[in-house]
Every structure is written in C-alpha cells, then in structure tokens.
Amino acid sequence: MLNYKTIVMKEIMKIVIPGILFAFIITGCASDKNAKNQIEGADRSGLLNEFVIMAYSGPPPAEVTLERYQEIAEAGIEFLVPGNGTFNEEQNLKAMDLGAKTGVRIIPVDLRLFPFALTPDIAIDTDAIKEIVNTYKDHPALAAYVIKNEPVGALFPSLRVISYFLRA
C-alpha cells in the first residue's frame, strides 16, 4: 500500500526526471557559433515571436542565483518551471524574485497543492488553494501554476475545481 509520502515522491520524480532529460538534450545540441547562426536564421524567418520558450525543472536550490537566472534569460528561456527541489513557498518566491529581475516568468510547483490532485476522492480544501493564490498572485514573475503532472481522466473533475479557485 502506498502512503502519502510515497505518492508525493512519485509525483516529484515525474517532474524532476523529464527536466533532467531536457537539460541534457539542450546542453549538447549546438556549439555557440552554430547556435548563433541558428538564432540569426530564425530571426530572419520571423519564427522567434510565434511561440514561447519554456524550460521545465530549473536549477537546484543551491544554484538559484541571480547569475544562473541571467544565464537562463540569455539562453532565451521566457518561462521556467523551477522544480528540481524548488517546491515550497520560500523557494518559489526566491525563484520568482530572480525571474522578475531577469525577465523570466515563473510557473511555480507548490507541494501544498499536490494532495488535492493525487486521487479523485480527496476533499479539496479551497481555503488552502486560496492561500496558495494569495502567496503568488501579485508577483510580477507569476506566469501560471502547475496543478498536476500527467493527470489521469479520473482527476479532471478535481482539477477543474482546483483550476477554478486558482483563477478566482
């Protein structure tokens, strides 16, 4: 039988592992000269303004620094899901403050929200969701919220309620 901590760790791993794979893919794709040529070609074609660039699972908490976020911004990343050990209010607000300084919009992962998105039979504490909203709603770097990674159909009614209160 799975306990709450096991379920939460599985949810975290669903976030962390894709982020690690993404980081390996983007760091080995092109040399600086090749990347510059690709950027210039994309700019000439008008492609740079047609969609946003997002990274999933940002740097670990020890590397959440102004210098690292400047590198993220310089890489052309416009939206960042911090993840990778950044899962609470204090860590998310630090990432958001750095995002605001560097022009990177943040999509926080807040574990206070996850219990309501784990199984369809868990009662949703709307006051807790309102508390999460009040934590981040006025921050200039807030872009969106992560409510569930890889949701199954049975969770959509619960996610609908969560989404409603996040937007309220």
C-alpha positions in Angstrom: 0.0 0.0 0.0 1.3 3.4 -0.9 1.5 6.1 1.7 1.2 9.8 1.2 5.0 10.4 1.1 5.5 7.7 -1.5 2.8 9.2 -3.7 4.3 12.7 -3.4 7.8 11.4 -4.2 6.4 9.7 -7.3 4.8 13.0 -8.3 8.1 14.9 -7.8 10.0 12.3 -9.8 7.6 12.8 -12.7 8.7 16.5 -12.7 12.4 16.0 -12.0 13.3 13.2 -14.5 11.8 15.0 -17.6 13.7 18.2 -16.5 17.0 16.4 -16.3 16.5 14.8 -19.7 15.5 18.2 -21.1 18.7 19.7 -19.7 20.9 17.0 -21.2 19.3 17.5 -24.6 19.6 21.3 -24.7 23.1 21.5 -23.4 24.5 19.2 -26.0 22.7 20.4 -29.1 24.9 23.1 -30.6 28.1 25.0 -30.3 27.9 28.7 -29.6 28.7 29.6 -33.2 26.2 27.1 -34.6 23.6 28.4 -32.1 24.2 32.0 -33.1 23.7 31.1 -36.8 20.5 29.2 -36.0 19.2 32.2 -34.0 20.0 34.6 -36.8 18.3 32.4 -39.3 15.2 32.0 -37.1 15.1 35.8 -36.5 15.2 36.4 -40.3 12.3 34.0 -40.8 10.2 35.7 -38.1 9.9 32.5 -36.1 11.1 33.9 -32.8 7.8 35.7 -32.0 5.4 32.8 -32.8 5.7 30.9 -29.6 7.2 31.0 -26.1 10.3 29.2 -24.9 9.9 27.3 -21.6 12.2 25.1 -19.5 11.0 22.5 -17.1 12.7 21.8 -13.8 15.2 24.7 -13.4 18.4 24.7 -11.4 18.6 23.0 -8.0 18.1 25.3 -4.9 21.9 25.7 -4.4 22.1 27.2 -8.0 19.1 29.5 -7.7 21.1 32.7 -8.1 21.0 35.9 -10.0 23.9 34.8 -12.2 22.1 31.5 -13.0 18.8 33.3 -13.8 20.7 35.7 -16.0 22.1 32.7 -17.9 18.6 31.3 -18.2 17.3 34.6 -19.6 20.3 34.9 -22.0 19.5 31.4 -23.3 16.2 32.8 -24.5 14.1 31.0 -21.9 11.0 33.1 -21.2 9.1 30.7 -18.9 10.6 28.4 -16.2 9.0 25.7 -14.0 11.6 25.7 -11.2 11.0 22.2 -9.8 14.3 20.3 -9.2 14.0 20.7 -5.4 12.2 24.0 -5.5 8.7 23.1 -4.3 7.8 25.4 -1.4 6.7 29.0 -0.9 10.1 30.3 0.2 11.9 28.7 -2.7 9.3 29.6 -5.3 9.3 33.3 -4.2 13.1 33.4 -4.4 12.9 32.0 -8.0 10.1 34.5 -8.8 12.2 37.4 -7.4 15.1 36.4 -9.6 12.7 35.8 -12.5 11.4 39.4 -12.1 14.9 40.8 -12.2 15.9 38.9 -15.3 12.6 38.8 -17.3 12.0 35.1 -16.8 8.3 34.3 -16.0 7.9 31.6 -13.4 5.4 28.7 -13.2 5.7 27.5 -9.6 5.3 24.0 -8.3 3.9 24.3 -4.8 3.5 21.0 -2.9 0.7 22.5 -0.8 -1.4 22.0 -3.9 -0.5 18.4 -4.7 -2.5 16.5 -2.2 -5.7 17.7 -3.9 -4.6 16.4 -7.3 -3.4 12.9 -6.2 -6.6 10.9 -6.1 -10.2 11.8 -7.1 -11.6 11.0 -3.6 -9.5 13.6 -1.7 -11.6 16.5 -0.4 -10.3 19.8 -1.9 -9.5 22.4 0.7 -10.5 25.6 -1.1 -9.0 27.7 1.7 -5.6 26.1 1.2 -5.9 26.8 -2.6 -6.8 30.5 -1.8 -3.7 30.7 0.4 -1.5 29.5 -2.4 -3.1 32.0 -4.8 -2.5 34.8 -2.2 1.1 33.8 -1.9 1.9 34.4 -5.6 -1.0 36.3 -7.3 0.6 39.8 -7.1 4.1 38.7 -8.1 5.2 40.2 -11.4 7.0 37.0 -12.4 4.0 34.7 -12.0 3.1 33.1 -15.3 0.9 30.1 -14.3 0.5 27.3 -11.8 1.4 23.6 -12.1 -1.5 21.7 -10.8 -0.7 18.1 -11.9 1.8 16.3 -14.0 0.4 13.6 -16.3 -3.2 13.7 -14.9 -5.5 10.7 -15.5 -9.1 11.2 -16.6 -10.5 10.4 -13.2 -8.7 13.5 -11.8 -10.2 16.0 -14.2 -13.2 16.9 -12.0 -10.9 17.6 -9.1 -8.5 19.6 -11.3 -11.4 21.6 -12.6 -12.2 22.7 -9.0 -8.5 23.5 -8.4 -8.3 25.5 -11.6 -11.4 27.4 -10.7 -10.0 28.5 -7.4 -6.6 29.3 -8.8 -8.3 31.7 -11.3 -10.7 33.3 -8.8 
